[in-house]
Structure formats: C-alpha cells, structure tokens
C-alpha cells in the first residue's frame, strides 16, 4: 500500500511534471555549459552530494532562530534568520544542478520540493524585512518567519523522499557487488576499442579490449544507472551516455562527474575455451 505522503506528492504531478520539464529545459544548457562548474555544484570535489550537505544549514539556522525568538534574543535571532536565507539560496543553486540530471518521478518530486522551498524562502525574506524595519512590524515578521520555518520543514520532508524513497544521488552499486568468484561471460568476441555489453551471471557488465588486454566494469553507471556499454571510449576512459561521467577503464576510478562515485572494476581473464571470465577487482 502506498504511503499517504507519497500519494499526496504524486497528486501534484499534474502541475509539477510540466513545470519540472520546463525548468530543466532552460537550466540544462546553463549548468552543462561548464563541466567544472557542474562538478563543483554536484560535489565531486567533496566526494559527497553538495546539496545534501548545504541543506542542513538552513534547517539548523532557522531552528536556532525559533529558539532565540522564544528566549527574546532578537538580534541573534535575526542573524540566524539571515544565515538561513543565505544557505537556502546556496542550496537552491546546488539543487538545480541535481534537477537537470533527474527524470520521471524523481524530477517531479524534486519540483514539488523546490516549489515548497521557494514559498518558504519568500516568506522568510518578507519576514526578515519586517523584523528589521521597525518595532511595529516585528511581531508580524516573527509570525511569518515561523510560518516559513514550518514550510521549510515540509519541503525538507519532500526532499527526503527524493533520496530515501527514490534513491536519487545514491551510489547505484551500494547494495550489489560484482561476483567475487570467477564467472563465465556470455561474450566471446570483443572488438578492439568498442564497448561490449555482456552478462556474468545476473550482473550486466561492459568489456573493452585494448590490444591483448580486456578491461571490465559494471555496466550501470554509479551516478544514475546509465548504460556504459552505450558510451564512448576517450583517453582511456569510458563515458556515460546519459550525463557524461567518465571512469578509467583500468581501475574504474571516476575521472569526471557528475558521478560522485567510482565504478566497480572487474578483473578479466581468458579461459581455455577461448571465452572470458570476470570477478570483482581484488585490489579495490
């Protein structure tokens, strides 16, 4: 049975799906224009999703604001509110980099999340203005700030659905490892320099031959599950055809994002019958 929160979120699909597609349509050329900028926004330099790290700041700052308001510490509460607003702006920018790589229900739920957060941000900005313009308007500013905080918490809940219910941004190989023992591959002919999709038991893999050596990686990209076997070989790496992440053939090491994770690498050996066997890289 589908959970009530999921049903409530899915009910927003009528407006959220077209809005999400439209937003991604104009954001994608802006964010994808510079690979280094996108990698920074996604968090490849941190080896951790940057958006997820930043979102803790506004939640913590605005929780502190409420506590300081209750204690009558007006100046400190205003500082906490200002910090929360700035952190929300930073989270919006990093979240946009995640949105352009999302599809289907993930993009729809992200759009609901983003919309709720924009409403919260507008409430908080108006509240901040009212709190500082004069004593007469401060009471209304405090009330709006608290309302914005509650909306923020609702938006954070929806954001959690994207990660914990839909798995966006998680390592696609966290719970499924390549075979630890040698397994026969269902492909015998591997052309030079061309990715070949094969299977080793239940595991889909990609094989690439360079001279006498054959490299093997798990086929599904760690970032979003794209088929590496449909990607290109460039400078000793295989590029994901979906979002352009690049992984070294010799080790599976991520050379370029937006993937935050390395790709599981396989040892490959020739069998006596002329075929191939693979197993998980024992050195990684």
C-alpha positions in Angstrom: 0.0 0.0 0.0 1.4 3.4 -1.0 2.1 5.7 1.9 -0.1 8.8 2.4 2.8 11.3 1.9 3.7 9.6 -1.4 0.1 9.8 -2.6 -0.1 13.5 -1.6 3.2 14.2 -3.5 2.1 12.2 -6.6 -1.2 14.2 -6.6 0.9 17.3 -7.5 2.1 15.6 -10.7 -0.3 17.5 -13.0 1.5 20.8 -12.5 4.8 19.5 -11.2 5.7 17.4 -14.2 5.4 20.1 -16.9 7.0 22.7 -14.5 9.9 20.4 -13.8 10.4 19.6 -17.5 10.2 23.3 -18.4 12.7 24.2 -15.7 15.1 21.5 -16.6 14.8 22.7 -20.3 16.3 26.1 -19.6 18.6 25.1 -16.7 20.4 22.3 -18.5 22.2 24.4 -21.1 23.3 26.9 -18.3 24.6 24.3 -15.9 26.0 21.9 -18.5 27.9 24.7 -20.2 30.9 24.3 -17.9 31.8 20.8 -16.8 34.0 22.1 -13.9 31.2 24.3 -12.6 28.7 21.5 -12.7 31.1 19.1 -10.9 31.6 21.8 -8.2 27.8 22.2 -7.7 27.2 18.5 -7.6 30.0 17.9 -5.1 32.6 15.8 -6.9 35.4 17.8 -5.2 33.8 16.8 -1.8 33.1 13.2 -2.7 29.6 13.9 -1.3 26.4 15.4 -2.6 26.9 19.2 -2.0 23.2 19.9 -1.9 22.6 17.4 0.8 25.4 19.0 2.9 24.2 22.5 2.5 20.5 21.8 3.3 21.5 21.1 6.9 22.5 24.7 7.4 19.1 26.4 6.8 17.2 23.8 8.9 19.7 24.3 11.8 19.8 28.1 11.5 16.1 28.5 11.4 15.6 26.1 14.3 18.0 28.3 16.2 16.0 31.3 15.1 12.9 29.9 16.7 14.7 29.1 19.9 16.3 32.6 20.1 12.9 34.2 19.4 11.4 32.3 22.3 14.3 33.5 24.5 13.8 37.1 23.5 17.2 37.3 21.8 16.1 39.5 18.9 19.4 40.4 17.3 20.8 36.9 17.5 17.5 35.5 16.0 17.7 37.9 13.1 21.3 36.8 12.4 20.2 33.2 12.4 17.4 34.1 10.0 19.8 35.8 7.7 22.2 32.9 7.7 19.3 30.6 6.9 18.2 32.7 3.9 21.7 32.7 2.5 22.0 29.0 2.9 18.7 28.4 1.2 19.9 30.4 -1.8 23.1 28.3 -1.9 21.0 25.1 -1.6 18.8 26.3 -4.5 21.8 26.6 -6.8 23.2 23.2 -6.0 19.8 21.6 -6.2 19.4 23.0 -9.7 22.5 21.0 -10.7 20.8 17.9 -9.4 17.5 18.6 -11.1 18.9 18.7 -14.6 20.1 15.1 -14.2 16.8 13.8 -12.8 14.0 12.2 -14.9 10.5 10.9 -14.5 9.1 10.7 -11.0 12.4 11.9 -9.4 12.2 15.2 -11.4 8.5 15.6 -10.5 9.1 15.1 -6.7 12.2 17.4 -6.9 10.0 20.1 -8.5 7.5 19.8 -5.7 10.4 20.0 -3.2 11.8 23.1 -5.0 8.4 24.8 -5.1 7.7 24.4 -1.4 11.2 25.7 -0.7 10.6 28.8 -2.9 7.4 29.5 -0.9 9.4 29.1 2.3 12.2 31.4 1.1 9.7 34.1 0.1 8.0 34.0 3.5 11.4 34.2 5.2 12.6 37.1 3.1 9.5 39.1 3.8 9.7 38.2 7.5 13.4 39.4 7.6 12.4 42.8 6.2 9.5 43.2 8.6 11.7 42.3 11.6 14.3 45.0 10.9 12.2 47.9 9.6 10.6 48.8 12.9 9.2 47.6 16.2 5.6 47.9 14.9 6.1 45.3 12.2 8.4 42.9 14.1 5.6 40.8 15.5 4.2 40.1 12.1 7.8 39.4 10.9 8.3 36.8 13.7 5.0 35.1 12.8 5.9 35.0 9.1 9.4 33.6 9.9 7.9 30.8 12.0 5.4 30.1 9.2 8.3 30.0 6.7 10.2 27.6 9.0 7.2 25.2 9.1 7.0 25.3 5.3 10.8 24.7 5.1 10.3 21.5 7.2 7.6 20.3 4.9 9.9 20.9 1.9 12.8 19.1 3.6 10.4 16.1 4.0 9.7 16.1 0.3 13.4 16.4 -0.4 14.0 13.3 1.8 11.6 11.4 -0.5 13.9 12.1 -3.5 16.8 10.4 -1.7 15.4 7.8 0.6 12.3 6.7 -1.4 13.6 7.2 -5.0 17.4 6.7 -4.5 18.4 9.8 -6.4 22.1 10.7 -5.6 23.0 7.4 -4.0 25.6 5.0 -5.3 23.9 2.6 -7.6 26.2 -0.2 -6.6 26.0 0.2 -2.8 24.0 -3.0 -2.3 25.0 -5.1 -5.3 28.6 -6.1 -5.7 30.3 -7.8 -8.7 30.9 -11.6 -8.4 33.8 -12.4 -6.0 34.5 -15.7 -7.8 35.4 -16.2 -11.4 32.3 -16.3 -13.6 32.0 -17.0 -17.3 30.9 -14.1 -19.5 28.4 -14.7 -22.3 30.5 -12.9 -24.9 33.4 -14.4 -26.8 34.1 -11.8 -29.5 35.2 -8.4 -28.2 36.2 -5.9 -31.0 39.1 -3.6 -30.4 38.2 -0.3 -28.7 34.4 -0.9 -28.7 32.3 -1.3 -25.5 30.6 -4.7 -25.5 27.7 -5.4 -23.1 27.7 -8.8 -21.6 26.5 -10.7 -18.5 28.3 -12.5 -15.8 25.5 -14.4 -14.0 22.9 -11.8 -13.1 25.4 -8.9 -13.4 25.4 -6.7 -16.5 28.9 -5.7 -17.4 30.8 -3.8 -20.1 34.0 -5.1 -21.7 36.5 -3.2 -23.7 39.6 -4.7 -25.5 42.8 -2.7 -25.9 45.3 -4.9 -27.7 45.7 -8.1 -25.7 44.2 -6.6 -22.6 40.5 -6.7 -21.9 39.0 -4.2 -19.3 35.8 -4.8 -17.4 33.4 -2.6 -15.5 29.9 -3.0 -14.2 27.6 -1.7 -16.9 25.2 0.5 -14.9 26.7 3.9 -14.1 27.1 4.6 -10.4 25.5 8.0 -10.8 22.1 7.3 -12.3 22.3 3.9 -13.8 23.1 4.8 -17.4 24.4 2.1 -19.7 28.2 2.5 -20.0 28.1 0.0 -22.9 26.5 2.6 -25.0 29.1 5.2 -24.1 32.3 6.3 -25.9 35.9 5.5 -25.1 38.0 8.6 -24.7 41.6 8.9 -23.3 41.5 5.6 -21.5 38.0 6.2 -20.0 34.5 5.2 -20.8 31.9 8.0 -20.7 28.4 7.5 -19.6 26.0 8.4 -22.5 23.4 9.9 -20.1 25.3 12.6 -18.1 28.9 12.3 -19.3 30.6 10.9 -16.2 33.9 9.3 -17.1 35.6 6.3 -15.5 39.1 4.9 -16.1 39.0 1.6 -17.8 42.0 0.3 -15.9 40.6 0.9 -12.5 37.0 2.2 -12.5 38.2 5.4 -10.9 36.0 8.4 -11.6 37.8 11.0 -13.6 34.9 13.3 -14.3 31.4 13.8 -12.7 28.6 14.3 -12.2 29.1 10.9 -10.6 30.3 11.1 -7.1 31.4 7.5 -7.0 33.9 5.2 -8.7 32.6 2.5 -11.0 33.1 -1.2 -9.8 36.0 -2.6 -11.7 36.4 -6.2 -12.8 39.4 -8.5 -13.4 39.1 -10.2 -16.7 40.9 -13.4 -17.9 40.8 -15.6 -20.9 39.5 -19.2 -20.5 40.9 -22.3 -22.1 37.9 -22.5 -24.4 38.6 -19.0 -25.8 36.0 -17.2 -23.8 36.3 -14.8 -20.8 35.7 -14.9 -17.1 35.4 -12.0 -14.7 35.4 -11.3 -11.0 35.4 -8.3 -8.7 38.8 -6.5 -8.7 40.6 -7.9 -5.6 42.8 -4.8 -5.3 40.0 -2.3 -5.0 
